[in-house]
Amino acid sequence: MRYRCAILDDYQNVALKLADWSALKDRVDITVFNQPFSSGPTATAALKQFDIICAMRERTAFGMETLADLPNLKLLITSGMRNAAFDLAAAKERGIIVCGTEAFGSPTSGLTIGLMLELTRKIGLENARMKAGEPWQSTVGQDVEGKTLGIIGLGKLGTKVAAIAKALGMDVIAWSTNLTPEKCAAAGVRYATKDELFATADIITIHLVLSDRSRGLVGRADLARMKPTSYLINTARGPIVDEAALIEALQRKAIAGVGLDTFANEPLPVAHPFRKLDNVVLTPHLGYVTEENYRRYYGDMVENITGWLRGEPARELS
């Protein structure tokens, strides 16, 4: 029996180049989708005939209704070992096996530091000016050494960012709902309350998983506590921050600026206010998008499929 496999949301058209899919050629026909689906019904219409679907993070959601409209689906794979856009209970009820992949390193930590340096040193802005032939030097940057970095969420990623920040000479404080002073001390940072972090940090960076508890965690009152010279960075998930309150704060210049890699709606609409504000640095959800990470993702997807064909699915999620 031959199976049909869909590789979704391969925006850069690299999935077939960054892994060896040849082990599947005798039993699996592969179709690559390079563009995002405009809606759930559009996705199900395109995917009805597929037995296997390989999804990239949360770019395409697979909730109860979507899964019900995919009668042939037997194996659903996500990059990473967690996907908030998958309804695992609904998949299990329908007999669909769901698997994940490992990841490489900590690419989001590098992007976080990159956004911080762009906000404070305007590297991209000055590069664009020079290439446009504009006059020599227009900005006066800020040194991050001696500044206070506030980290919301001190897990694996937050701890990595803290280590880099400390190497840059920053004072690091941290808070999250269940974070303790003892865990902060183990990571070499200071514990702060939520109010203290927002009021004192020069740069705040978010490293939390999106959940019912974290959705809207950073609200209007928190943004109001920030200094007018401070910056906010979000490489976690857009809905963790109250987007309307953030836009209002940016429009009023109540804070110095933000660096955003994640958004409530992705891809970010062309007419979105974030695209028009000069105190916003945007990247299109690149936190996990590195060649090394993609090689791990797609390589593990091949392993997941070959294991499933043998009746031994790897990295099964429950």
N, C-alpha and C positions, 0 to 999 in steps of 0.2 A: 504493500500500500504506500502511495506517495502522499505526503502532507504538504500543505501550503503554509508558509511562514511569512509574516509581515514584520519588517523592521520599521518602526515608527519614528517620525520627527528627526530624521537624520539631516538636520539643517545644513551641515557642511559637506554632505555627501561623502562621508569618510568611513561609514560602517564596514563596507566590504573591503576597504583597504587596510584597516587597522586590526583585523583578525583574519585567521585562516578558516574560512567557511567550507573548504573543500571536503571535509569529512562528512558533510551532510548531502553532498550532491546526488548520491544514489537514491536518497529517500525523501528529500525535501526540496521543494521549489521556493525560492526566496524572492520577495518583492519588497523594494525599498520605497518608503514614502518620505520625501524631502520637505514637504510643507506641512504646517500645522493644520489640523482640521478646524473648520470654522464653527462647528457645533457638535454636540453629541450625536444627533441624527445623521450628520454628514459622516462622522466616524463609523458608525455602525453600518451605514450603507456601503462604505468602502471595504469594510472588514468582515462582512457576513460569511464569506466563503473560506476564511482562514482558520486553520487548526491551531496554529502557534502564533503568538504575538510577542514581539520584543519591544518593550517600551522604554523610553529614555526619561528617567525621573518622573515628575508629575506633569509632563507636557500634555499628555492625553489622559483623562480621567476614566477609570473603569469602576463605575458605581453599579448598584443593583440593576437599574433600568438598562444601562448599556450592556452589561453581561447577559441579561435576559434576551437581548436582541442579537446575540452572537451564538447561534445554535451549534456551530461547528467547533467552537473554541474548546481546546483541551488543555493547552499549556500557555500560561501567561507569565512573562518574565519582566522584571523591572531591573534597571541598573541600581545598584545599592541594595542593602538588606532591609530597607524600609521604604514604604510609599504611602503617603497619606491620601493619595487619590485612588487607591485600590480598596474595594470592599472585599476583604478577605472572607468574611462570613458568607457573603452572597456567592463568592467563587466556590467555596467549599460545598455549599448547598447544591450547586449545579455540577459538582464533580470536576471542577477545573483546578488543575494543579498550578500553584503559584510559586515561582522561584525568584531568588535574587542573585546578586553578584557581589563580589568583594570590590573594594576601591583601592586606589593607589595614593599613599601619602596623605597630605593635608593641603590640597590645592586652594581651598577657600581661604586659608590663613594668609597665603601670599597675596591673593586678591584684596583681602581686607587691608593689608599694609599698603598695597598699591593705591587703593582709594584714599587712605589716610594721607599718603604723601602727595597725591594729586590735589587734595583739598588744601593742604598746607603749603605746598611748593609750586603748584600750578604747572606741572611739567608738561602735560598735554596741551594746555592753553598756550604756553610759550613755544612749544614745538610747532603748533598750528600757525602762530604769528610769524615765526621765522620763515616757514615755508611759503607764507603769503607775502613775504617781502616787507613786512611791517617794521617800524623802528625798533632798535636794539633795547631790550629790557623794558617791561611795562609794569611788572608786579614786584612786590616786596614779600618774600615768603616768610613763613614762620617755622622755626626749628622745633621739632617734636621733643628734643631733649629737654628735660625738666618739666614737660607738660604732664598732666594727669590723664591717664586712659581709664575710662570706666567700662568694664566688661559685664554685660548682662548674659549670664550663662557661662559657668566655668567648667564645662565638660572637656572632652578631648580637644575640640577645636578652640574653645576659649582659652584653655591652658596653653596651647601652642601659640596663639596670638599674644598672650601675656609674656611668654618667654622671649618672643621677638621684640616686643615693646620694651621690655627691661633691657635687652641688649642695645636698644637705641637710647637708653638713658631716661626712659619714662617712669613715672610713678604709677603703679597699677592698682586700681581698686576693683572690686567685683561684687555683684549681687545677683541672686535669683531667688525664687520662692523658697527652695529647700536648701540653699547654700548655707554653710556654717563657717564661722571664723576659723575653725580647725582645718577645714578643707582649703580655705584661702591660704592659711599659713603654710600648708604642705606644698602649695603651688608657688609660694614666695610672693604672694600679693596680700593686700589689706582688704578685710571685709568692710563693706559699707552698707548702710540701709539703702533702700530704693530712693528715698527722698534725698539722702546725702549724695548718692552717686549722680543724680541728675543735676543737683545744685552745684557740685564742685568739679566735675570732670570737664576737661577741655575738649576731649573727644570721647564719644560713647559708641561702642560697637556691640551689636546684638548677635548672640550665638545660641539660640534656643530652637528646639523642634517646635513646629506649629502644632498646637493641640487646643482643645477647648479652654484649657487654663491659660495658654499664652496668647490666644487670639485677642487682639486689642489691648494687650498688656501695657504698651506704651501709649498713653492717652494724652488728652489736651492738658491736663494738670501737670503731667510729667514734663511735657515740652515747655510749659510755662516756667518751670523751675530752672531750665537750662540758661546758662549765661549767654548774652548776645554774641559773644566771641567763640562759642563752642560749636562743635560739629557732631552730627549723628551719622553712623554708618550702619547699613542693614544689608548683610549678605546672607541672612537666615531665610525668612519668608516675609513677604509684603504685609499680610494681614496681622502680623504681630504689632504693627504700628497703626494707629488711627490715621488713615490716609488723608481724610478731609482736614483734620486738625494739623497735620504736618504741612499740607499745602498752604493753609492759612498762615502758619508760623513763618514759612519761607517767603510768602508774598509780603508779609509785614516786616521782613528782615529781623524777626525776633531772635533767630539764631543765625550763625554765620553761614551755615550750609549743610548739605547732606551728601553722602555717597551711597547710591542705591544700586544693588545688583538684583533685587527681587521686588516683585510688585503684586498688588492684589489681582490684577488681570494681566496675564501673559499670553502672547507677546503684548507689550505695552502699546496701547492704541496711539496712532500717529498724532492725534489731536490732544493727547493727554497734557495737562498743565506742567507736569514734570519736564517735558521736552522743551518748554519755553522759558524756564527760570534759569537765570545766570548763576544762581548759588546752588545749583544741583549738578553733581557728577553722576552720569548714568552708565551702566554696563548692562548688556542684555542677558542676565542670569548666567554669568561665566564662571561662577565659583568652582564648579566641578569640571569645567570644560578645559581639559588639558589632554595632550596626546597620550601621556602615560596613563591617565585615568581611563580614557576611552579604550585603550588597548586592553586594560584589565576588564572593563565592562563587557566589551564585545567578545573577548576571548572566553570569559566565563559564560556568556550566553551560549556560545557554541558548545561548551562543556555541559551546560544545563540541558540543551536539546539532545545531545548524543546520549547523556545519561537517561533522559526520559524515554528515548527510543529503546533503550535496553531494559526499561522498567525500573531504573534506579535514578530518579530525579535528584539532582544535587542542589543544595542550599534551599531547600523547600521552606516557604514561609507559612506561618500558621496564625 
